[in-house]
Amino acid sequence: MAALQDKHNKEVHPQWRDQEYCYYRAVWVECAELLDHFGWKWWKYQVSDIQQVRLEIIDIWHFGLSDLIRAEAIGDSLSDRILVRSDPNGAGDFLEAVEILASKSLLELKFPVDAFVDVLNALPMTLDELYELYIGKNVLNSFRQAHGYKDGTYIKTWGGREDNEHLAEIAENLNSDDSLFVEDLYSALEARYATAK
């Protein structure tokens, strides 16, 4: 995932490590988006969209992973740091776990791995699921860059739905263990984008 994240970040800016991007800010904003998909408004009826919640967790991981790479805090020990605890209920309430992640990001001005693990535990989401969804979202992020995301020409909502929804639907119908998964996913996004926008 680190190699893929580095490659994607170079698509955004070749010298991304030297740009002093505030990844902690992106993390807490993504936490707010996640909460909207999960539903937190007590004054109106809401239905949790867990698939979109999971994709927001992946967005958080993209920024967190970028922060860890830039800080050179990634290496052999990372797998030990992100192991999901054996007690999936150990993190407590999901909304509280997300709020703690956002808060720690702001207070520490860096990616708090332990708080992220608590979010994974509270949902719950396994590391295998994190990896599989990361690969899909990484493909979408590369697709966005190739179609004008940085210069503002990319259309994020096509066919009446956001691209994340298209991604989830397409990925669900592909075999993520297939060696051509990445290429097939990109091609399917390309075909659907061309006809739906």
C-alpha angles and dihedrals in degrees: 000000000000092000091049092047092050090050092050093046089054088055088057094044126349092219095040094144091064098046098086091226112183100238090169088063092051089050095056093044089052088049089058091050089049091053091052090055092045094048124239105167109114093188097065140038113267135175118206115241097207094180090058090043088056092049090051088053087054090051088052090050091052090057094039092050090049090053092049092049093048092048089048087235092132126092142097091328094058093083088057091050096052101041107132110240117252090241104068090191093054094099094059124209115020096220091050091049091053091048091050090051091052092045095048090048090057096041097045097034089221140076111286103213094188092054089049090052088052089056090051090050094046096052089031112237124162125221089247089056090046090053096046094048091043091058091051094047091045088057090050091049091052089046090052092051091049090052100050107278093141096047094043099248097108115105107220095188114056131164087013093298137090116256091245088064092050089049093052093048095047094045091050089061095049131073108246090199091060113107089229095051095111094047093044092049092049092048092049091050089049093051095046094045092051093054101035105046 
